[in-house]
Amino acid sequence: MPLRVPRPDTKHWVAIGFIVLIIIWFATGTIRSAREEAPEVDQTDTADAHARVLVREVTAEEFQTEIPIQGYLRPWEHVQLRARIGAQVVALPVQQGREVEAGTVLMEFDAEDRQARVNQLRAEVELAQVELAAAQRLQREDLVSQTERLRLAANLARAEAEFEAAQLQLSYTQLRAPFDGLYDQRLVDRGDYVQVGQEVLVFANISRLRAIASVPQQRVGSLEVGQSVAVDLLDGGELHGEVNYFSRIGDAQTRSFEVEVVIDNPQRLPLAGASANLRISLNPQRAHRIEPSLLRLDGDGRTMVRILNQQDEVEEVQVDVLSMGRDYVMVAGLAATVRVITQGAGLVEAGQQVEVGEGEPASSNLPAAGGQ
């Protein structure tokens, strides 16, 4: 006998549909209410969260400011000696690379007939002197005219001038050290024929050095002649010097100013021509040590720090960054003692009165003061 499945009656389906319509009506009403009415927010709690900041009292300390710049080293004196006559190199009395005293003969040229010419003119000078002396005696006795005496005087003057010129030409056959220093490099060899004005050797004084560098226009006003300078060499060594000169006219392209530092080099270290890092020590000044994260830039690109005044109002103060360490910066421009906002500075505005929270961030433990 087949199994008969009962068919749901019409009333059952009507009940189910009625329930579904009620559920849809409640759901659409809830959505419409949510769209028309925003949820209430506790404005008091939000305002308090934005207006609460943490601060730390920072006291100024004396800071030795330095201007770090990069430069290069030059000899104190450096010349390329040139031949003053056209002649053959016949002798090299001193080996290049030696330290010599001023006046030492470094190179000799062939004198050719110059010595003979000097001897001839010396004799002519002596003859002219005797003739003029005799004419002067005779003139006193009216035996020689004034014109004759003047002619003989002119002959003597001409002979003396030619004699001095010949002596000078003869002296040019020996090239001498112009000052105490280093015979650094020879540019010709024995047997070479040199022309007048040709460079023949390089001579320098490296007992002192010049460091040449450029200082940015923002820092040139801090320079003074005599300021001490530490010179860090690329091999790790260090020398010391002082500011010898700085330009009062800046470079038109770089807007920087040239500075010259004089450095003692008693050991004659081979440093001329090398690069070096210079640290010019300025006068000590008052500065504050803070975290780099506390610095802000305003719309004009100025460096600012947010602090609280006595009325717990936010103030923005422009500062100058003097030096930067790995986890701190030294800044100038703040009062002797200030309350720096360490947390919440980005949630408040200048002039806003805030609530000072208790506690202090761990980042306030900065390293002790020290030089850079």
Helices and strands as residue ranges (DSSP letters): H 10-36, H 43-51, E 52-59, E 61-63, E 66-82, E 87-91, E 99-100, E 105-109, H 114-140, H 146-171, E 174-176, E 181-186, E 193-194, E 199-216, G 220-222, E 228-233, E 238-246, E 256-264, E 275-281, E 285-290, G 292-294, E 295-297, E 303-308, E 314-318, E 320-324, E 329-332, E 337-343, G 345-347, E 355-356, G 362-364
